[in-house]
């Protein structure tokens, strides 16, 4: 199979879909890998590294898309990339389609087979290709909150850890999944006063057993969320419904009641965000104000630590790239239920139920489509 790795074009996105080590592994199995020149240069993965690993260096993204059987990326394809996809091609990347009907329609129109990292599953029902970036984003969310609580970044001038005689910042984390637990780890490590919400009692028990009286756990109900959010210095949105639009847990009215200068970090923004006032931002312009509350809603947070993120991501995605390359897409999807769960669009048909529900459109289940 010919596998193409284009350079990412999203704002301040420096991650790359395959490392030189991945390229070497694929080439040794008889596959060809096309890498756009400069794809990994910003994170220390030079063109020469890829050439030595066996890749063919390509000057333009258009040529990569034109020649490759499978495109391996990091972020969702931008409009100009969707236009380069073709009917007999595989796209393997993050998609986050639920809040993005324009991208959904562009991928349907392309005729390509599009598999979303974020909905590929594992034996225990986890999301192994989403987890590494959720770990990164969860940890970064506390760094972002701490930075924007500083007066020089528009905040009220609050130190996350406080000092003897002065209280630390109060951090509220909405969601106890991978993002939430990693945010919790960082917030506790920085000395913040932390509470975390979830609706999974067993998960709250596990968190309580690990952190004890250093934190507070809450079952998520609207009144409790409102009470804690309105008293918080920083609120981390870490809610995930796999493949679906994120639920709006914090209303605009609740934001109006928050402290002036407090910070919202909406890690769920890729799936539409869990604050009613959220809208996607970029690393170039990461924040905006709503009723005096700072909103940090960068849709590709791990892109800021692109080298760490690239290796963390490709460690997880590479085995699935091998399955697709060695078996072809139809056989791979037939033999691997977990990979099949990632199928979002196939030859002009939407196959994701959560996306269909979010956008109120029709879909065909992957099993039914593949059996036809």
WOMO-V444058 format. One record per residue. N is the residue number from 1. RES is the residue in three letters. SS is DSSP state (H for helix, E for strand, C for the rest). Layout:
n->N res->RES ss->SS
n->N res->RES ss->SS
This chain:
n->1 res->UNK ss->C
n->2 res->UNK ss->E
n->3 res->UNK ss->E
n->4 res->UNK ss->E
n->5 res->UNK ss->E
n->6 res->UNK ss->C
n->7 res->UNK ss->C
n->8 res->UNK ss->C
n->9 res->UNK ss->C
n->10 res->UNK ss->C
n->11 res->UNK ss->C
n->12 res->UNK ss->C
n->13 res->UNK ss->C
n->14 res->UNK ss->C
n->15 res->UNK ss->C
n->16 res->UNK ss->C
n->17 res->UNK ss->C
n->18 res->UNK ss->C
n->19 res->UNK ss->C
n->20 res->UNK ss->H
n->21 res->UNK ss->H
n->22 res->UNK ss->H
n->23 res->UNK ss->H
n->24 res->UNK ss->H
n->25 res->UNK ss->H
n->26 res->UNK ss->H
n->27 res->UNK ss->H
n->28 res->UNK ss->H
n->29 res->UNK ss->C
n->30 res->UNK ss->C
n->31 res->UNK ss->C
n->32 res->UNK ss->E
n->33 res->UNK ss->E
n->34 res->UNK ss->E
n->35 res->UNK ss->E
n->36 res->UNK ss->E
n->37 res->UNK ss->C
n->38 res->UNK ss->C
n->39 res->UNK ss->C
n->40 res->UNK ss->C
n->41 res->UNK ss->H
n->42 res->UNK ss->H
n->43 res->UNK ss->H
n->44 res->UNK ss->C
n->45 res->UNK ss->C
n->46 res->UNK ss->C
n->47 res->UNK ss->H
n->48 res->UNK ss->H
n->49 res->UNK ss->H
n->50 res->UNK ss->H
n->51 res->UNK ss->H
n->52 res->UNK ss->H
n->53 res->UNK ss->H
n->54 res->UNK ss->C
n->55 res->UNK ss->C
n->56 res->UNK ss->E
n->57 res->UNK ss->E
n->58 res->UNK ss->E
n->59 res->UNK ss->C
n->60 res->UNK ss->C
n->61 res->UNK ss->H
n->62 res->UNK ss->H
n->63 res->UNK ss->H
n->64 res->UNK ss->H
n->65 res->UNK ss->H
n->66 res->UNK ss->H
n->67 res->UNK ss->H
n->68 res->UNK ss->C
n->69 res->UNK ss->C
n->70 res->UNK ss->E
n->71 res->UNK ss->E
n->72 res->UNK ss->E
n->73 res->UNK ss->C
n->74 res->UNK ss->C
n->75 res->UNK ss->C
n->76 res->UNK ss->C
n->77 res->UNK ss->C
n->78 res->UNK ss->C
n->79 res->UNK ss->H
n->80 res->UNK ss->H
n->81 res->UNK ss->H
n->82 res->UNK ss->H
n->83 res->UNK ss->C
n->84 res->UNK ss->C
n->85 res->UNK ss->C
n->86 res->UNK ss->C
n->87 res->UNK ss->C
n->88 res->UNK ss->C
n->89 res->UNK ss->C
n->90 res->UNK ss->E
n->91 res->UNK ss->E
n->92 res->UNK ss->E
n->93 res->UNK ss->E
n->94 res->UNK ss->C
n->95 res->UNK ss->C
n->96 res->UNK ss->C
n->97 res->UNK ss->C
n->98 res->UNK ss->C
n->99 res->UNK ss->C
n->100 res->UNK ss->C
n->101 res->UNK ss->H
n->102 res->UNK ss->H
n->103 res->UNK ss->H
n->104 res->UNK ss->H
n->105 res->UNK ss->H
n->106 res->UNK ss->H
n->107 res->UNK ss->H
n->108 res->UNK ss->H
n->109 res->UNK ss->H
n->110 res->UNK ss->H
n->111 res->UNK ss->C
n->112 res->UNK ss->C
n->113 res->UNK ss->E
n->114 res->UNK ss->E
n->115 res->UNK ss->E
n->116 res->UNK ss->E
n->117 res->UNK ss->H
n->118 res->UNK ss->H
n->119 res->UNK ss->H
n->120 res->UNK ss->C
n->121 res->UNK ss->C
n->122 res->UNK ss->C
n->123 res->UNK ss->C
n->124 res->UNK ss->C
n->125 res->UNK ss->C
n->126 res->UNK ss->C
n->127 res->UNK ss->C
n->128 res->UNK ss->H
n->129 res->UNK ss->H
n->130 res->UNK ss->H
n->131 res->UNK ss->H
n->132 res->UNK ss->H
n->133 res->UNK ss->H
n->134 res->UNK ss->H
n->135 res->UNK ss->H
n->136 res->UNK ss->H
n->137 res->UNK ss->H
n->138 res->UNK ss->H
n->139 res->UNK ss->H
n->140 res->UNK ss->H
n->141 res->UNK ss->H
n->142 res->UNK ss->H
n->143 res->UNK ss->H
n->144 res->UNK ss->H
n->145 res->UNK ss->H
n->146 res->UNK ss->H
n->147 res->UNK ss->H
n->148 res->UNK ss->H
n->149 res->UNK ss->C
n->150 res->UNK ss->C
n->151 res->UNK ss->H
n->152 res->UNK ss->H
n->153 res->UNK ss->H
n->154 res->UNK ss->C
n->155 res->UNK ss->C
n->156 res->UNK ss->C
n->157 res->UNK ss->C
n->158 res->UNK ss->C
n->159 res->UNK ss->C
n->160 res->UNK ss->C
n->161 res->UNK ss->C
n->162 res->UNK ss->C
n->163 res->UNK ss->E
n->164 res->UNK ss->C
n->165 res->UNK ss->C
n->166 res->UNK ss->E
n->167 res->UNK ss->C
n->168 res->UNK ss->C
n->169 res->UNK ss->C
n->170 res->UNK ss->E
n->171 res->UNK ss->E
n->172 res->UNK ss->E
n->173 res->UNK ss->E
n->174 res->UNK ss->E
n->175 res->UNK ss->C
n->176 res->UNK ss->C
n->177 res->UNK ss->C
n->178 res->UNK ss->H
n->179 res->UNK ss->H
n->180 res->UNK ss->H
n->181 res->UNK ss->H
n->182 res->UNK ss->H
n->183 res->UNK ss->H
n->184 res->UNK ss->H
n->185 res->UNK ss->H
n->186 res->UNK ss->H
n->187 res->UNK ss->H
n->188 res->UNK ss->H
n->189 res->UNK ss->H
n->190 res->UNK ss->C
n->191 res->UNK ss->C
n->192 res->UNK ss->C
n->193 res->UNK ss->E
n->194 res->UNK ss->E
n->195 res->UNK ss->E
n->196 res->UNK ss->E
n->197 res->UNK ss->E
n->198 res->UNK ss->E
n->199 res->UNK ss->C
n->200 res->UNK ss->C
n->201 res->UNK ss->H
n->202 res->UNK ss->H
n->203 res->UNK ss->H
n->204 res->UNK ss->H
n->205 res->UNK ss->H
n->206 res->UNK ss->H
n->207 res->UNK ss->H
n->208 res->UNK ss->H
n->209 res->UNK ss->H
n->210 res->UNK ss->H
n->211 res->UNK ss->H
n->212 res->UNK ss->H
n->213 res->UNK ss->H
n->214 res->UNK ss->H
n->215 res->UNK ss->E
n->216 res->UNK ss->E
n->217 res->UNK ss->E
n->218 res->UNK ss->E
n->219 res->UNK ss->E
n->220 res->UNK ss->C
n->221 res->UNK ss->C
n->222 res->UNK ss->H
n->223 res->UNK ss->H
n->224 res->UNK ss->H
n->225 res->UNK ss->H
n->226 res->UNK ss->H
n->227 res->UNK ss->H
n->228 res->UNK ss->H
n->229 res->UNK ss->H
n->230 res->UNK ss->H
n->231 res->UNK ss->H
n->232 res->UNK ss->C
n->233 res->UNK ss->C
n->234 res->UNK ss->E
n->235 res->UNK ss->E
n->236 res->UNK ss->E
n->237 res->UNK ss->E
n->238 res->UNK ss->C
n->239 res->UNK ss->C
n->240 res->UNK ss->C
n->241 res->UNK ss->C
n->242 res->UNK ss->C
n->243 res->UNK ss->C
n->244 res->UNK ss->C
n->245 res->UNK ss->C
n->246 res->UNK ss->C
n->247 res->UNK ss->C
n->248 res->UNK ss->C
n->249 res->UNK ss->C
n->250 res->UNK ss->E
n->251 res->UNK ss->C
n->252 res->UNK ss->H
n->253 res->UNK ss->H
n->254 res->UNK ss->H
n->255 res->UNK ss->H
n->256 res->UNK ss->H
n->257 res->UNK ss->H
n->258 res->UNK ss->C
n->259 res->UNK ss->C
n->260 res->UNK ss->C
n->261 res->UNK ss->C
n->262 res->UNK ss->C
n->263 res->UNK ss->E
n->264 res->UNK ss->E
n->265 res->UNK ss->E
n->266 res->UNK ss->E
n->267 res->UNK ss->H
n->268 res->UNK ss->H
n->269 res->UNK ss->H
n->270 res->UNK ss->H
n->271 res->UNK ss->H
n->272 res->UNK ss->C
n->273 res->UNK ss->C
n->274 res->UNK ss->C
n->275 res->UNK ss->E
n->276 res->UNK ss->C
n->277 res->UNK ss->C
n->278 res->UNK ss->C
n->279 res->UNK ss->C
n->280 res->UNK ss->C
n->281 res->UNK ss->E
n->282 res->UNK ss->E
n->283 res->UNK ss->C
n->284 res->UNK ss->C
n->285 res->UNK ss->E
n->286 res->UNK ss->C
n->287 res->UNK ss->E
n->288 res->UNK ss->E
n->289 res->UNK ss->E
n->290 res->UNK ss->E
n->291 res->UNK ss->C
n->292 res->UNK ss->C
n->293 res->UNK ss->E
n->294 res->UNK ss->E
n->295 res->UNK ss->E
n->296 res->UNK ss->E
n->297 res->UNK ss->C
n->298 res->UNK ss->E
n->299 res->UNK ss->C
n->300 res->UNK ss->C
n->301 res->UNK ss->H
n->302 res->UNK ss->H
n->303 res->UNK ss->H
n->304 res->UNK ss->H
n->305 res->UNK ss->H
n->306 res->UNK ss->H
n->307 res->UNK ss->H
n->308 res->UNK ss->H
n->309 res->UNK ss->H
n->310 res->UNK ss->H
n->311 res->UNK ss->H
n->312 res->UNK ss->H
n->313 res->UNK ss->H
n->314 res->UNK ss->H
n->315 res->UNK ss->H
n->316 res->UNK ss->H
n->317 res->UNK ss->H
n->318 res->UNK ss->H
n->319 res->UNK ss->H
n->320 res->UNK ss->H
n->321 res->UNK ss->H
n->322 res->UNK ss->H
n->323 res->UNK ss->H
n->324 res->UNK ss->H
n->325 res->UNK ss->H
n->326 res->UNK ss->H
n->327 res->UNK ss->H
n->328 res->UNK ss->C
n->329 res->UNK ss->H
n->330 res->UNK ss->H
n->331 res->UNK ss->H
n->332 res->UNK ss->H
n->333 res->UNK ss->H
n->334 res->UNK ss->H
n->335 res->UNK ss->H
n->336 res->UNK ss->C
n->337 res->UNK ss->H
n->338 res->UNK ss->H
n->339 res->UNK ss->H
n->340 res->UNK ss->H
n->341 res->UNK ss->C
n->342 res->UNK ss->C
n->343 res->UNK ss->E
n->344 res->UNK ss->E
n->345 res->UNK ss->E
n->346 res->UNK ss->E
n->347 res->UNK ss->C
n->348 res->UNK ss->C
n->349 res->UNK ss->E
n->350 res->UNK ss->E
n->351 res->UNK ss->C
n->352 res->UNK ss->C
n->353 res->UNK ss->H
n->354 res->UNK ss->H
n->355 res->UNK ss->H
n->356 res->UNK ss->H
n->357 res->UNK ss->H
n->358 res->UNK ss->H
n->359 res->UNK ss->H
n->360 res->UNK ss->C
n->361 res->UNK ss->C
n->362 res->UNK ss->C
n->363 res->UNK ss->C
n->364 res->UNK ss->C
n->365 res->UNK ss->C
n->366 res->UNK ss->H
n->367 res->UNK ss->H
n->368 res->UNK ss->H
n->369 res->UNK ss->H
n->370 res->UNK ss->H
n->371 res->UNK ss->H
n->372 res->UNK ss->C
